[in-house]
């Protein structure tokens, strides 16, 4: 698998013009906006906007939906592949090396944007007004990139990238709401999946992980957690904990097993962890809860 450490090599392999800066580059697509048709990784963040008529983008492990004008966000060393792309309209690609962020606020802020972790076909699909906003910001970055970069250019470019990422966060929130209105509560589907996990005896293998449940729901762990957070105010892990504590409360009241046995039956191999989690959620230790409810 090809790994790109510098922008010049990536541009050369894809027939793009030479980058104006060794740590950041832009490519304004006009009918062609593809990268190598082989899987590759890089040391760069990539932000792309594409409107496609045909073709496949493998983004992480799943197909990238190209039915609308869509944005994709790729972090360093993430696998990406593009095949047989046919573009409907212009698009753009922004590449910036992780070192371009060193010493700047965005270096820490970028970890807050979970969509760099989605690795899923849950891409960001833009409304026409959102597309206009994105293009306006891109043109500001492009103007600075192409016009004799000086000591102010890095700050201005990073400020606009930061603005673009903030808007993307807002647009994803809108998409989460639309998804909820169209497909119903993810919380319900998540709880059903958890219930099946328990009823099928899989707790013997250990606690259910967010990764396992996300895979069964055909979502990435980060997207699932963000979607649940938007709908309910709680992350996927918090929902797992609440579900298991609810099961534990029931077993403590109806079962003759001791606290350790109940904890093990629910997949906990660390009794102290189970007790701390239980007290955090219920306000009582498991033993205190059992005594209160048996009197």
C-alpha positions in Angstrom: 0.0 0.0 0.0 1.3 3.4 -1.0 2.0 5.9 1.9 2.7 9.5 1.1 5.0 11.5 3.4 5.2 14.6 1.3 2.7 16.5 -0.9 5.0 16.8 -3.8 5.0 13.1 -4.4 1.2 12.8 -4.0 0.7 15.7 -6.5 3.1 14.1 -9.0 1.5 10.7 -8.8 -1.9 12.2 -9.5 -1.0 14.8 -12.2 -1.7 17.8 -10.0 0.3 21.0 -10.2 3.2 21.3 -7.8 2.2 22.4 -4.4 2.7 26.1 -3.5 3.7 25.1 0.1 5.4 21.8 1.3 2.9 21.5 4.2 -0.5 22.5 2.6 -1.9 22.3 -0.9 -5.2 22.8 -2.7 -6.6 21.2 -5.8 -9.6 22.8 -7.5 -11.2 20.0 -9.5 -12.8 20.6 -12.9 -14.4 17.4 -13.9 -11.5 15.3 -12.5 -10.9 15.1 -8.8 -9.6 11.5 -8.3 -6.6 10.3 -6.4 -4.8 7.0 -7.0 -7.1 4.1 -7.7 -5.0 2.0 -5.3 -5.4 2.1 -1.6 -3.2 4.6 0.0 -2.5 6.4 3.3 -0.6 9.7 4.0 0.7 12.0 6.7 -2.0 14.6 5.8 -5.4 15.6 6.7 -7.7 15.8 3.7 -10.9 17.7 3.3 -12.8 17.2 0.0 -16.0 18.3 -1.6 -17.3 16.2 -4.5 -20.4 15.9 -6.6 -20.2 12.6 -8.5 -22.3 10.9 -11.2 -20.7 7.5 -10.8 -17.8 5.7 -9.2 -16.8 4.3 -5.8 -14.9 5.9 -2.9 -13.9 3.5 -0.2 -13.6 5.6 2.9 -12.1 3.5 5.7 -13.9 0.2 5.3 -17.2 1.2 3.7 -18.6 2.8 0.5 -18.9 6.6 0.5 -22.3 7.8 -0.5 -22.0 10.1 -3.6 -25.7 10.8 -4.3 -25.5 14.4 -3.2 -22.8 17.1 -3.0 -20.8 15.6 -0.2 -17.8 16.3 2.0 -15.3 13.8 3.2 -12.7 14.2 6.0 -9.6 12.0 6.2 -7.1 12.0 9.0 -3.4 11.0 8.7 -2.7 7.3 8.1 -6.4 6.6 7.3 -6.9 4.2 4.3 -8.7 5.7 1.3 -9.4 4.4 -2.2 -11.2 6.0 -5.2 -12.3 4.1 -8.3 -13.8 5.1 -11.7 -15.1 8.5 -10.5 -17.2 10.5 -12.9 -17.8 14.1 -11.7 -21.0 16.0 -12.2 -19.7 19.4 -11.1 -16.5 21.1 -9.7 -15.1 19.9 -6.4 -12.0 20.6 -4.3 -9.4 18.8 -2.2 -7.5 20.4 0.6 -4.4 18.6 2.0 -2.5 19.8 5.0 0.3 18.0 6.9 -0.1 17.4 10.6 3.0 19.5 11.1 1.3 22.5 9.6 -0.8 22.7 12.8 2.2 22.6 15.2 2.1 25.4 17.7 -1.4 26.5 16.6 -4.7 26.2 18.5 -6.2 24.0 15.7 -3.5 21.3 16.6 -5.6 20.5 19.7 -9.0 21.6 18.4 -9.0 19.2 15.5 -9.4 16.2 17.8 -12.8 17.5 18.8 -14.1 17.0 15.3 -15.2 13.3 15.4 -16.1 13.2 11.7 -12.4 12.6 11.0 -12.9 9.3 12.8 -16.2 8.2 11.2 -14.7 5.8 8.5 -18.2 5.2 7.2 -20.6 5.9 4.4 -22.2 8.5 6.7 -20.6 11.3 4.8 -21.7 15.0 5.2 -24.3 15.7 2.5 -24.8 19.4 2.0 -27.9 21.4 1.2 -27.5 24.0 -1.6 -27.1 26.8 0.9 -24.5 24.8 2.8 -22.6 24.2 -0.4 -22.5 27.9 -1.0 -21.0 28.5 2.5 -18.4 25.8 2.0 -17.4 27.2 -1.4 -17.1 30.8 0.0 -14.7 29.6 2.7 -12.7 27.5 0.1 -12.3 30.5 -2.1 -10.8 32.5 0.8 -8.3 29.7 1.5 -7.6 29.4 -2.2 -6.9 33.1 -2.6 -4.5 33.2 0.2 -2.8 30.0 -1.0 -2.2 31.3 -4.5 -1.2 34.9 -3.8 2.4 35.1 -2.7 2.2 33.5 0.7 3.9 35.6 3.5 4.3 35.5 7.3 0.5 36.0 7.7 -0.6 33.4 5.3 -0.4 30.4 7.6 -2.5 32.1 10.3 -5.2 33.2 7.7 -5.3 29.8 6.1 -5.6 28.0 9.4 -8.3 30.4 10.6 -10.4 29.7 7.5 -9.8 25.9 7.8 -10.9 26.2 11.4 -14.1 28.0 10.3 -14.7 25.4 7.6 -14.5 22.6 10.3 -16.8 24.5 12.6 -19.4 24.8 9.8 -19.0 21.1 9.0 -19.8 20.3 12.7 -22.9 22.5 12.4 -24.0 20.8 9.2 -23.5 17.3 10.7 -25.8 18.3 13.6 -28.4 19.2 11.0 -27.8 15.9 9.2 -28.3 14.0 12.5 -31.6 15.7 13.1 -32.7 14.9 9.5 -31.7 11.3 9.9 -33.7 11.0 13.1 -36.8 12.5 11.5 -36.4 10.0 8.6 -35.3 6.8 10.2 -36.5 7.1 13.8 -34.7 6.9 17.0 -31.2 5.3 16.9 -31.6 4.9 20.7 -34.3 2.3 20.2 -32.3 0.4 17.6 -29.3 0.5 19.9 -31.2 -0.8 22.9 -32.7 -3.6 20.7 -29.2 -4.6 19.7 -28.0 -4.6 23.3 -30.9 -6.7 24.3 -30.2 -9.3 21.7 -26.5 -9.3 22.8 -27.7 -10.2 26.4 -30.4 -12.6 25.4 -28.1 -14.5 23.1 -25.7 -15.2 26.0 -22.9 -13.1 24.6 -22.2 -11.6 28.0 -20.2 -14.7 28.7 -17.6 -13.3 26.2 -17.4 -10.0 28.2 -19.0 -6.6 28.1 -20.4 -5.4 24.8 -18.2 -2.8 23.1 -19.3 0.2 21.2 -17.3 -1.2 18.2 -19.3 -4.4 18.3 -22.7 -2.8 18.5 -21.8 -0.1 15.9 -20.8 -2.8 13.4 -24.2 -4.6 13.9 -25.9 -1.3 13.2 -23.7 -0.6 10.1 -22.4 2.6 11.6 -18.9 3.6 12.7 -18.4 3.9 16.5 -17.8 7.6 16.4 -20.8 8.3 14.2 -23.0 6.1 16.4 -21.9 7.8 19.5 -22.4 11.3 18.1 -25.9 10.3 16.7 -26.9 9.0 20.1 -25.6 12.0 21.8 -27.6 14.2 19.5 -30.8 12.2 20.1 -30.5 11.5 23.9 -27.7 13.5 25.4 -25.7 10.4 26.1 -23.0 8.6 24.2 -23.0 4.9 23.2 -20.8 3.9 26.1 -23.1 5.7 28.5 -26.1 3.9 27.1 -24.3 0.5 27.5 -23.5 1.4 31.1 -27.1 2.4 31.9 -28.5 -0.7 30.2 -26.2 -3.0 32.2 -26.9 -1.2 35.5 -30.6 -1.6 34.9 -30.1 -5.3 34.4 -28.0 -5.4 37.6 -30.7 -3.7 39.6 -33.2 -6.2 38.5 -30.9 -9.2 39.3 -29.9 -7.8 42.7 -33.6 -7.8 43.7 -34.8 -11.1 42.2 -31.7 -13.3 42.3 -30.1 -15.1 45.2 -26.6 -14.6 43.7 -24.1 -12.4 45.4 -22.8 -9.1 43.9 -19.7 -10.8 42.4 -21.7 -13.5 40.7 -24.2 -10.9 39.2 -21.3 -8.7 38.0 -19.7 -11.7 36.3 -23.0 -12.7 34.7 -23.2 -9.3 33.2 -19.8 -9.5 31.6 -17.8 -7.6 34.2 -14.5 -9.2 35.1 -13.5 -6.4 37.5 -15.8 -6.3 40.5 -14.4 -3.0 41.7 -15.2 -1.4 38.4 -18.7 -2.7 38.5 -19.3 -1.4 42.0 -17.9 2.0 41.2 -20.1 2.3 38.0 -23.2 1.1 39.9 -22.7 3.6 42.7 -22.1 6.4 40.2 -25.3 5.7 38.4 -27.6 4.6 41.3 -26.1 6.5 44.3 -25.8 3.3 46.3 -23.4 0.5 46.3 -24.7 -2.8 44.9 -24.9 -4.3 48.4 -26.7 -1.3 49.8 -29.2 -1.3 46.9 -29.8 -5.0 47.5 -30.4 -4.5 51.3 -32.7 -1.6 50.8 -34.8 -3.4 48.2 -35.1 -6.7 50.1 -36.4 -5.1 53.3 
